[in-house]
Amino acid sequence: MTGSNLSEGFLRQVLSVGAAEQEELRYPLLTTQEVLIGRESGCQIYLDYATHNMVSRRHVAIRPLSTASGYSRWEICDLNSSNGTYVNGQRLQGCRELQPNDRIRLGKRGPEFVFERARSHYAPLFPSLPAPVNTSVGRSSRAPSSAPQNQRISLTRLFPIVSTGLTKMAFLVPGAITIIFFVLLFFNTGRPAWFELLLVTYLALGALYFVYRLWGKPKP
């Protein structure tokens, strides 16, 4: 089964030193049955004993692997050969799957092959991903309008000082009110009616603030 046509998967025999004038040999692999390599006349890849006496009669088998991914794969199995099979310099024990550019040698100094495949039949590096599922079915595709929120006038917009965090100081507002009342009381010292009204108002507001702070505290 010697041939020079590029197939989906094939073995390319590496020429020995001094054999540059020989035609490079390519052996196509089958996807339906195994390919035997050896000195036996029934092997699909036959190697002559006179040239390759280190090769066993049935040295190695290349077997197709079942796959559902859409591309063919093969494994190499040593058939208990006398001198062993080496893949990329490592002695083969049993079987292993072939990868592109794997170098196969029958015996330590025997004939060498390179496993290759047509580029269009390489395994896909990135399997196709499922289409994204639309999770917005039944939901409105329009973003909620922010116009009503933009039209609102907040206290922080009217008085930017409120947004500075000063409101967290509980003594700020009562202290400011106390200063204002003391100033008013000072200016109304000669007016008993106004003086008493301001004093009563200040005390009432102080009582209300005290009650508010008392009821606003969390209970133990």
C-alpha positions as a printed NumPy array, in Angstrom:
array([[  0.   ,   0.   ,   0.   ],
       [  2.796,   2.354,  -0.889],
       [  1.61 ,   5.708,  -2.185],
       [  2.489,   9.357,  -2.486],
       [ -0.988,  10.914,  -2.289],
       [ -1.75 ,  12.922,   0.841],
       [ -4.586,  11.282,   2.792],
       [ -6.43 ,  12.151,   5.993],
       [ -3.82 ,  10.337,   8.053],
       [ -0.634,   8.647,   6.908],
       [  2.827,   7.443,   7.884],
       [  5.811,   9.035,   6.172],
       [  8.895,   6.851,   6.139],
       [ 12.075,   8.716,   7.036],
       [ 14.812,   8.047,   4.486],
       [ 18.025,   6.592,   5.816],
       [ 21.374,   8.286,   5.367],
       [ 22.656,   7.866,   1.799],
       [ 19.181,   7.22 ,   0.376],
       [ 18.525,  10.771,  -0.823],
       [ 17.844,   9.582,  -4.369],
       [ 15.007,   7.3  ,  -3.232],
       [ 11.426,   8.416,  -3.49 ],
       [  9.889,   9.42 ,  -0.164],
       [  7.24 ,   6.91 ,   0.851],
       [  3.859,   7.745,   2.358],
       [  1.515,   5.053,   3.622],
       [ -2.128,   6.129,   4.009],
       [ -3.914,   4.863,   7.117],
       [ -7.302,   3.202,   6.994],
       [-10.274,   4.377,   9.024],
       [-12.056,   1.017,   8.874],
       [ -9.332,  -1.509,   9.722],
       [ -5.898,  -1.746,  11.255],
       [ -2.656,  -1.396,   9.325],
       [  0.043,  -3.948,  10.115],
       [  3.756,  -3.203,   9.781],
       [  6.298,  -6.019,   9.608],
       [  8.234,  -8.539,   7.507],
       [  5.269, -10.804,   6.897],
       [  4.016, -10.665,   3.332],
       [  0.45 , -10.116,   4.523],
       [  1.294,  -6.822,   6.279],
       [ -0.095,  -3.673,   4.697],
       [  3.322,  -2.034,   5.18 ],
       [  5.795,  -4.693,   4.216],
       [  9.476,  -4.311,   5.162],
       [ 12.072,  -6.53 ,   3.529],
       [ 14.078,  -8.767,   5.845],
       [ 17.356,  -8.149,   4.019],
       [ 17.159,  -4.433,   4.771],
       [ 15.239,  -4.462,   8.056],
       [ 16.263,  -7.638,   9.888],
       [ 15.511,  -6.056,  13.276],
       [ 11.8  ,  -5.831,  12.422],
       [  9.527,  -8.653,  13.594],
       [  7.205, -10.488,  11.218],
       [  4.223,  -8.667,  12.708],
       [  5.907,  -5.822,  14.53 ],
       [  3.294,  -3.126,  15.128],
       [ -0.335,  -2.275,  14.297],
       [ -1.958,   1.104,  13.621],
       [ -5.635,   0.912,  14.593],
       [ -8.431,   3.448,  14.032],
       [-10.262,   4.72 ,  17.097],
       [-13.987,   5.267,  17.202],
       [-14.816,   8.939,  17.584],
       [-17.874,  11.16 ,  17.441],
       [-15.978,  14.439,  17.064],
       [-15.91 ,  14.427,  13.247],
       [-12.221,  13.623,  12.701],
       [-10.294,  10.349,  12.647],
       [ -7.834,   9.186,  15.274],
       [ -5.441,   6.257,  15.406],
       [ -3.504,   4.366,  18.044],
       [ -0.281,   2.418,  17.713],
       [  0.095,  -0.981,  19.39 ],
       [  3.255,  -3.031,  19.729],
       [  2.604,  -6.703,  18.858],
       [  5.136,  -8.142,  21.329],
       [  7.991,  -7.425,  18.921],
       [ 11.473,  -8.722,  19.714],
       [ 13.266,  -5.354,  19.477],
       [ 10.41 ,  -3.122,  20.635],
       [  8.72 ,  -0.039,  19.232],
       [  9.778,   3.486,  20.145],
       [  7.555,   6.576,  19.934],
       [  9.454,   9.859,  20.246],
       [ 12.369,   7.979,  21.79 ],
       [ 10.253,   6.224,  24.469],
       [  9.67 ,   2.488,  24.289],
       [  6.024,   1.702,  23.682],
       [  4.246,  -0.46 ,  26.234],
       [  0.969,  -1.738,  24.839],
       [ -0.902,   0.974,  22.901],
       [ -1.046,   4.762,  22.787],
       [ -2.879,   7.305,  20.657],
       [ -0.904,   8.899,  17.87 ],
       [ -0.446,  12.658,  17.693],
       [  0.673,  14.626,  14.624],
       [  4.46 ,  14.527,  14.109],
       [  4.95 ,  11.521,  16.4  ],
       [  8.135,   9.689,  15.371],
       [  7.875,   5.892,  15.334],
       [ 10.959,   3.678,  15.192],
       [ 10.88 ,  -0.129,  14.929],
       [ 13.758,  -1.206,  17.145],
       [ 16.491,   1.116,  18.33 ],
       [ 18.125,   1.28 ,  14.874],
       [ 15.249,   0.18 ,  12.725],
       [ 13.175,   2.048,  10.138],
       [ 11.54 ,   5.27 ,  11.263],
       [  8.127,   6.72 ,  10.383],
       [  6.423,  10.035,  11.135],
       [  2.686,  10.176,  11.722],
       [  1.067,  13.06 ,   9.861],
       [ -2.42 ,  14.09 ,   8.823],
       [ -3.936,  16.507,   6.346],
       [ -4.175,  20.011,   7.86 ],
       [ -7.919,  20.22 ,   7.188],
       [ -8.443,  17.174,   9.421],
       [ -6.644,  18.422,  12.539],
       [ -8.712,  18.243,  15.687],
       [-10.368,  21.562,  16.493],
       [ -8.491,  23.417,  19.231],
       [-11.608,  25.211,  20.452],
       [-14.901,  23.3  ,  20.233],
       [-17.901,  25.291,  19.158],
       [-19.705,  26.918,  22.052],
       [-23.503,  26.856,  22.419],
       [-25.357,  29.988,  21.452],
       [-26.109,  32.306,  24.388],
       [-29.582,  31.922,  25.839],
       [-31.74 ,  35.037,  25.903],
       [-32.827,  35.385,  29.51 ],
       [-34.778,  38.576,  28.922],
       [-37.829,  36.849,  27.414],
       [-40.97 ,  38.339,  28.873],
       [-39.12 ,  41.36 ,  30.22 ],
       [-39.213,  44.824,  28.825],
       [-36.164,  45.604,  26.712],
       [-36.434,  49.309,  27.472],
       [-34.323,  50.6  ,  30.315],
       [-36.314,  52.289,  33.065],
       [-36.517,  55.996,  32.56 ],
       [-34.495,  58.091,  34.961],
       [-36.278,  61.336,  34.087],
       [-38.515,  61.417,  37.21 ],
       [-35.459,  60.918,  39.417],
       [-33.578,  63.689,  37.653],
       [-36.525,  66.066,  38.14 ],
       [-36.551,  65.59 ,  41.893],
       [-35.001,  68.384,  43.938],
       [-33.304,  66.95 ,  46.981],
       [-32.158,  68.695,  50.133],
       [-28.528,  68.049,  49.198],
       [-29.002,  69.986,  45.944],
       [-30.508,  72.975,  47.722],
       [-27.963,  72.951,  50.565],
       [-24.711,  71.246,  49.497],
       [-23.392,  71.522,  53.036],
       [-25.857,  68.805,  54.031],
       [-24.062,  66.301,  51.785],
       [-20.695,  66.901,  53.403],
       [-21.497,  64.681,  56.35 ],
       [-21.909,  67.478,  58.888],
       [-25.405,  66.259,  59.629],
       [-23.856,  63.328,  61.411],
       [-22.742,  65.714,  64.18 ],
       [-25.649,  65.686,  66.592],
       [-24.535,  68.878,  68.346],
       [-24.372,  71.076,  65.239],
       [-28.062,  72.028,  64.867],
       [-28.858,  72.359,  68.611],
       [-25.685,  74.368,  69.095],
       [-26.548,  76.729,  66.253],
       [-30.102,  77.203,  67.591],
       [-28.757,  77.873,  71.104],
       [-26.384,  80.572,  69.787],
       [-29.211,  82.214,  67.85 ],
       [-31.504,  82.264,  70.898],
       [-28.776,  83.667,  73.13 ],
       [-28.134,  86.453,  70.639],
       [-31.86 ,  87.227,  70.482],
       [-32.136,  87.168,  74.27 ],
       [-29.198,  89.571,  74.528],
       [-30.801,  92.053,  72.147],
       [-34.156,  91.804,  73.998],
       [-32.842,  92.291,  77.512],
       [-34.818,  95.533,  77.907],
       [-38.025,  93.993,  76.526],
       [-39.473,  91.678,  79.177],
       [-42.313,  90.363,  76.997],
       [-40.036,  89.401,  74.105],
       [-37.377,  88.144,  76.475],
       [-39.818,  85.804,  78.262],
       [-41.301,  84.601,  74.922],
       [-37.866,  83.718,  73.531],
       [-36.846,  82.022,  76.755],
       [-40.043,  79.906,  76.898],
       [-39.675,  78.997,  73.225],
       [-36.066,  77.952,  73.713],
       [-36.927,  75.818,  76.749],
       [-39.838,  74.181,  74.907],
       [-37.661,  73.366,  71.91 ],
       [-34.988,  71.992,  74.22 ],
       [-37.554,  69.739,  75.934],
       [-38.859,  68.497,  72.6  ],
       [-35.31 ,  67.77 ,  71.418],
       [-34.562,  65.907,  74.64 ],
       [-37.709,  63.765,  74.282],
       [-36.882,  63.101,  70.614],
       [-33.376,  61.949,  71.455],
       [-34.65 ,  59.873,  74.356],
       [-37.271,  58.014,  72.298],
       [-34.951,  57.667,  69.335],
       [-32.396,  55.621,  71.272],
       [-32.563,  51.822,  70.768],
       [-33.949,  49.93 ,  73.725],
       [-31.593,  47.485,  75.507]])
